[in-house]
Structure formats: C-alpha cells, structure tokens
Amino acid sequence: MKQLFFLILPILLLTSACGDSPDAGRGADAAESAALQARVDALKTRLGKIRDANEIKRLQRSFGYYMEEALWDEVAALFAEDATIEWARDGVYRGRNRIREFLYALNSGEQGLREGQLNEYLQLMPVVTLSEDGSTAKARWRAIMLTGQYGEQALWGEGPFENEYVREDGIWKISRLHWHQSILVPYEGGWARHEDVNHGVWVSDTLPPDAAPTYDEGWWPTTFLPPFSFANPVGRYNPASAGARP
C-alpha cells in the first residue's frame, strides 16, 4: 500500500501543478496529458481495490477471533441482514437472526467460552476476488480448528471457506459464508486413524436449517473439492466448475 501511495503522489503533484499554472499546456501536448490522467485514474482504482481487499481480510479475521471466544453476537454483527451461513453438512440458515441462532446452537446456547474450553479458528490462505463495480467480492480461505474441553476431548478440524461479501453503506459485510469440513477428528490418533466425529453435522439435528446443503459432501475419509471462486492466476484454466473428486 505504501509503495503504491508513493508512486501516485508525484503524479498527483505534477497533475495539480499543471492544472494551476496558466502555462499548463506548454511543453506537453494533449495526448501526453490524457495519458498522464489515465495513469492517475488507474492507480486510484488500484489503490481502492487494495483497500477493499484489506478490509475484507480484516472482516474475515475478525470473524475468526470472535468465533474463538464464542462471542456470537459479535460474529452475527459481521453479516449482512439477508446473509446466509452454511457450515459443513448442516444446511443453509438465512438471515442474521437465524445465523445468530445457529451460532448459539454451536455452543449449547451459551455465549462465551466455558472454563477449560478451547475453540481456535485460524483463518489462512485468503484469495480475494472483487467484482468489477467494487460492490461485492468473493474469497476462499482455509480454516484450521483446535477445539475441545479440558480433561474430556480434543479435536482437530480443517477445511476451506468459499465466502461472499457485500458493501453496505460503505462497510464490508459477509453476505454468504460456507465452510466445507475436510476433517474433524480426535487429536489423539488424528486423521489417519479416525473418521469425522460428527459426520459434518453440527446442529441441524436439533436446529433445522432453512434449506438443504448445497453439496452432500459426505465425511472424512471421503474427500471433496469445493468449486473455486477464482480463476487460475496464470490463466491455464478456470477451475470454477471443479466438483467432487471421484
């Protein structure tokens, strides 16, 4: 961000100086002025996209920190009013109020961690894709989870997010959050010796969803490749149509 700012600054100063001088046209023809203005506009657009991407990353990382502390009201506030959440094989919950219900159900209706409870949600490997008009975005993340209760159980969890975001009144919010559960297994013995402890079902057996899961992914050791929201950056192919592995 700083490098881009210092690249824009001299161009802005030059443009300003040319505009203020009565002899602005001397020494440069109209084509050069137009090219300079186009470069300034392009850099401003790039700066705006970098700022938006950083704000989206901050939003998602905030989600992870609030999840770790079981601050469900804070988590729900990150979502747009008509947003959806889809967690593993639980199905789709629509609207902020239903999302809040779902989050509380993850922790037996309680807000805040219990004594001795661990609930770590690491948000890693972001790839953010902004829409052309800058009003929406998509991003793929990877979550690594360490959860459990002291003296009772310890679990490893892992899997990718495919999320969508919307700008509301100038503020980025989550419009669709979809976490795909690759594994959720006991710490002791790990993924090599155990299948998923919950088969990807967290709360839908007690809190029915508003819609069925988008994908019936099965559970570990079944593997699934969620479609990518971004094209291959070197242009070899567009993996957005990728689906379940055979």
Secondary structure, DSSP 8 states (H G I E B T S, - for coil): -HHHHHHHHHHHHHHHHHHHSTTTTTTS-HHHHHHHHHHHHHHHHHHHHHHHHHHHHHHHHHHHHHHHTT-HHHHHTTEEEEEEEEETTS-EEESHHHHHHHHHHHTTT--S--TTEEEEEEEEEEEEEE-TTSSEEEEEEEEEEEEEETTTEEEEEEEEEEEEEEEETTEEEEEEEEE--SEEEETTT-TTT---SSTT-SSTTTS--SB--SS----TTS------SS--TTSS--GGG-----
